[in-house]
Amino acid sequence: MKVTIQSRRGKEIAVVTVPDKDATVADLKKAIQATIKTSEARQRLTLPLSSDSTKKGSKPVALTDDKATLSSFGLKDKDIVVFKDLGPQISWRLVFVIEYFGPMIIFPILYFGQKFIYGAVSPGGHPTLQDAFKHFVASPTVTVREAQLVATVCWFLHFLKREYETLFVHRFSNGTMPLRNLFKNCTYYWGFALLVGYYACHPLYTPVAQQWQRVLGLAIFTVCEICNYRCHAILRDLRPKGSKVRKVPHGFAFELVTCPNYMFEISAWFGFNLMTHTVMGVAYMLAGAGQMWVWAVKKHRNYRREFDGKDGRELYPKNRKILIPYLL
């Protein structure tokens, strides 16, 4: 079976041969790689649009499932497939590991390196972890150094959790992303880690005076981190390893909103800011909340479009909100 590979402008790039019987998208990608020396990860393949489809503004059908047969897309001998080179790619998992590693170490460096970075050390000596948390929640007053140690530990554990989830929990629907995204993502996470940490670990930092506020903030942060992990575990169990299967998530907070993992993530940072009070911490929370709202709206629409209750498909719950239970 021969397949003609065209550019998006209609120029013929190559003609490749794949097995006639049960040839898959993966087989086609391997044939393209062997012919034009473009790795499978860089290939985006779509079916050409008909003239009628172009007028209606339809999107081309993408050949994204490597295990799917070419015949399932209606492809026959001498048919055309449109090719796009996605450019240099990098593993999603590796991007996440790198972008989370920076914040995980930047905050502790600012805390433990106060004397070298700021030229002074915060009042309060060198508290133990046990004493810092004890005074933070059980004492009317807390030293600057103790409050900063609690903030540093919470920040570190959050990103340590993210690293663990990246390596052992998350299952990515796509194997790679454009290499340029690594620099964009690292600028965001590493930059905010530096900004939030710089002010939270500054010797002139003023701890939250109200004990109830520190306790409530720490409690919200801790509970929401646990709930966020629970959501990620539920999403992991929906997709068998190595597959791209999509199912409607059920159970826990998924009965209320489409993206409870984002809801708990935002709430955790609200708790963090409640107990730390830094302008840059609030800026980080708002920036993250804005981006997560955009992602949540997109996921909600995709779920409702894909699971429409037709042809045996499950109907997505109509009363399920996007991000805020019973409201939005």
C-alpha positions in Angstrom: 0.0 0.0 0.0 1.5 3.3 -1.1 0.7 6.6 0.7 1.5 10.0 -0.7 2.9 12.5 1.9 2.1 16.1 1.3 3.0 19.4 3.0 0.1 21.6 4.3 0.6 23.7 1.1 -0.1 20.7 -1.1 3.5 20.0 -2.2 4.4 16.3 -2.5 7.1 15.3 -0.1 7.4 11.6 -0.6 5.6 8.4 -1.4 6.0 5.7 1.3 5.0 2.1 1.4 3.3 0.4 4.3 2.0 -3.2 4.8 -1.3 -3.6 2.9 -2.9 -5.5 5.7 -3.6 -3.9 9.1 -1.1 -1.1 8.7 -1.2 1.3 11.6 -0.4 4.9 12.1 2.8 3.8 13.8 3.8 1.9 10.6 3.2 5.0 8.5 5.3 7.2 10.8 8.2 4.7 10.7 8.0 4.6 6.9 8.1 8.4 6.8 11.0 8.5 9.2 12.9 6.0 7.0 12.2 8.1 3.9 12.6 11.7 4.9 14.6 11.3 8.2 12.1 13.0 10.4 11.6 11.3 13.8 8.2 9.9 14.7 8.0 12.4 17.6 8.2 15.4 15.2 5.5 14.2 12.9 1.9 15.5 12.9 -0.2 13.6 10.3 -3.7 14.6 9.2 -6.2 13.7 6.5 -6.5 16.3 3.7 -9.6 18.5 3.9 -12.1 18.4 1.1 -13.1 21.7 -0.6 -16.5 21.6 1.2 -14.9 21.1 4.6 -12.5 24.0 4.0 -15.5 26.3 3.3 -17.2 25.2 6.4 -14.1 25.8 8.6 -13.8 22.2 9.6 -10.6 20.9 11.3 -8.7 18.1 9.6 -8.8 14.6 11.2 -5.5 14.0 13.0 -3.9 10.6 13.0 -2.9 10.7 16.7 -3.5 7.1 17.8 -0.4 5.2 16.8 -2.2 1.8 17.3 -5.1 2.7 15.0 -5.2 1.1 11.6 -5.0 3.3 8.5 -8.1 1.6 7.2 -10.0 2.9 10.3 -9.4 6.4 8.9 -10.6 5.3 5.5 -7.2 5.4 3.9 -6.6 3.3 0.8 -3.8 2.7 -1.7 -2.4 5.9 -3.2 -4.3 8.1 -0.8 -2.8 11.4 0.6 -1.8 12.2 4.2 -0.8 15.7 5.2 2.5 16.0 7.1 3.8 18.7 9.4 7.2 18.8 11.1 6.6 19.8 14.7 10.3 20.8 15.2 12.5 19.7 18.1 10.6 17.8 20.8 11.2 16.9 24.4 9.4 14.4 26.7 6.5 15.7 28.7 7.7 13.9 31.7 11.2 15.3 31.4 9.9 18.9 31.1 7.9 18.5 34.2 10.8 17.0 36.2 13.0 20.0 35.1 10.5 22.7 35.7 9.5 21.5 39.1 13.1 20.8 40.2 14.0 24.5 40.1 11.3 25.7 42.6 12.1 22.7 44.8 15.6 23.9 45.4 15.4 27.7 44.9 13.3 28.3 48.1 15.6 26.3 50.4 18.7 28.0 48.9 17.2 31.4 49.8 16.3 30.2 53.3 19.6 28.5 54.2 21.7 31.0 52.3 20.3 34.2 53.9 23.7 35.4 55.1 25.3 35.2 51.7 22.3 36.4 49.7 20.9 39.2 51.9 24.0 39.9 54.1 22.0 39.2 57.3 20.0 36.3 59.0 16.4 36.6 60.1 15.8 36.9 63.9 15.1 33.6 65.6 18.3 31.7 65.4 18.3 28.2 63.9 15.0 26.5 65.0 14.5 22.8 64.6 11.7 21.7 62.3 9.7 20.4 65.2 10.0 23.7 67.2 9.2 25.8 64.1 5.9 23.9 63.4 5.0 23.7 67.1 5.4 27.5 67.6 3.8 28.3 64.3 0.5 26.6 65.2 0.4 26.4 69.0 2.0 29.7 70.1 0.6 33.2 69.9 3.9 34.5 68.6 6.4 33.0 66.1 9.9 34.1 65.2 10.7 35.3 61.7 13.0 32.4 61.2 10.4 29.8 62.4 7.8 31.2 60.0 10.2 31.2 57.1 11.2 27.6 57.8 7.5 26.5 57.8 7.0 28.3 54.5 10.1 26.7 53.0 9.1 23.2 54.0 5.6 23.6 52.6 6.9 25.0 49.4 9.5 22.2 49.1 7.0 19.4 49.9 4.6 20.8 47.3 7.1 20.5 44.5 8.5 17.2 45.8 4.9 15.9 45.5 4.8 17.2 41.9 8.0 15.4 41.1 6.7 12.2 42.5 3.4 12.5 40.6 5.3 13.2 37.4 7.5 10.1 37.8 5.0 7.6 39.2 1.4 8.9 38.9 0.7 10.9 35.7 0.0 9.2 32.4 0.5 11.5 29.5 -1.7 11.3 26.4 1.1 12.8 24.3 4.7 11.6 24.5 6.4 14.9 23.6 6.0 18.7 23.4 8.0 21.4 21.5 11.4 22.0 23.1 10.7 25.7 23.4 8.0 24.9 26.0 10.8 23.9 28.4 12.2 27.4 28.5 8.8 29.0 28.8 7.7 26.7 31.6 11.0 27.0 33.5 10.8 30.8 33.2 7.4 30.7 34.9 8.1 28.3 37.7 11.7 29.2 38.4 10.9 32.9 38.2 8.0 32.8 40.6 10.0 30.6 43.0 12.7 33.2 43.0 10.3 36.1 43.5 8.1 34.4 46.2 11.1 32.9 48.0 13.1 36.2 47.9 10.5 38.1 49.9 9.3 35.2 52.1 12.9 34.5 53.2 14.1 38.1 53.5 15.4 39.0 56.9 12.9 41.9 57.0 10.0 39.6 56.4 7.1 40.0 58.9 5.3 36.8 59.9 1.5 36.6 60.1 0.6 37.8 63.6 -2.7 36.1 64.1 -2.3 32.5 65.3 -5.7 31.4 63.9 -4.7 32.6 60.5 -1.4 30.6 60.5 -3.2 27.5 61.7 -6.1 27.8 59.2 -3.7 28.5 56.3 -1.5 25.5 57.1 -4.6 23.3 57.5 -6.0 24.4 54.2 -2.7 23.9 52.5 -2.2 20.4 53.9 -5.7 19.1 53.3 -5.8 20.5 49.7 -2.5 19.0 48.9 -3.8 15.5 50.0 -7.0 16.0 48.0 -5.1 17.2 44.9 -3.1 13.9 45.0 -6.3 11.9 45.4 -7.6 13.5 42.2 -4.5 12.7 40.3 -4.6 9.1 41.5 -8.2 8.8 40.2 -7.2 10.2 36.8 -4.3 7.8 36.6 -6.6 4.8 37.3 -8.9 5.8 34.4 -6.2 5.2 31.8 -4.4 1.9 31.4 -0.6 2.2 31.2 0.5 2.8 27.6 -2.9 3.7 26.3 -4.7 6.9 25.3 -8.1 5.8 26.6 -10.4 8.6 27.8 -13.2 8.0 30.3 -15.4 10.2 32.4 -13.9 10.5 35.9 -16.2 9.7 38.8 -16.0 9.7 42.6 -14.7 12.1 45.2 -14.8 15.7 44.1 -15.2 14.7 40.4 -18.9 14.4 41.2 -19.0 18.2 41.7 -16.6 19.7 39.2 -14.7 18.7 36.1 -11.2 19.7 37.4 -11.1 19.2 41.2 -7.3 18.8 40.9 -7.1 22.4 39.8 -9.6 23.5 42.5 -7.5 21.9 45.2 -4.3 23.3 43.7 -5.6 26.8 43.8 -7.0 26.3 47.3 -3.7 25.0 48.6 -2.0 28.2 47.4 -4.7 30.2 49.0 -3.9 28.5 52.3 -0.1 29.1 51.7 -0.8 32.8 51.2 -3.1 33.0 54.2 -0.2 31.8 56.4 2.6 33.7 54.7 1.3 37.0 53.4 3.5 38.0 50.5 2.5 40.0 47.4 4.4 37.7 45.1 2.8 34.7 46.6 -0.6 36.1 45.8 0.6 37.0 42.3 1.7 33.4 41.8 -1.6 32.0 43.0 -3.6 34.4 40.7 -1.4 33.6 37.7 -1.8 29.9 38.2 -5.6 30.2 38.8 -6.0 32.1 35.6 -4.2 29.5 33.6 -6.0 26.6 35.3 -9.3 28.2 34.6 -8.5 28.3 30.9 -7.5 24.6 31.0 -10.5 23.6 33.0 -12.9 25.3 30.5 -11.3 23.6 27.6 -11.4 20.2 29.4 -15.0 20.7 30.3 -16.0 21.4 26.7 -14.0 18.5 25.4 -15.7 16.1 27.9 -19.2 17.3 27.0 -18.4 17.1 23.3 -16.9 13.6 23.5 -19.3 12.0 26.0 -22.6 13.1 24.4 -24.6 9.9 25.2 -24.8 8.9 21.6 -23.8 5.6 19.9 -23.2 3.9 23.2 -21.0 6.7 24.7 -21.5 7.7 28.3 -23.3 11.0 28.8 -21.2 13.6 30.7 -23.1 14.7 33.9 -25.0 17.9 33.0 -24.9 19.2 36.6 -21.1 19.0 36.9 -19.5 22.5 37.1 -16.1 23.4 35.7 -14.0 24.5 38.7 -16.2 25.8 41.6 -18.9 23.5 43.0 -22.5 24.6 42.3 -21.3 27.9 40.7 -18.9 27.8 37.8 
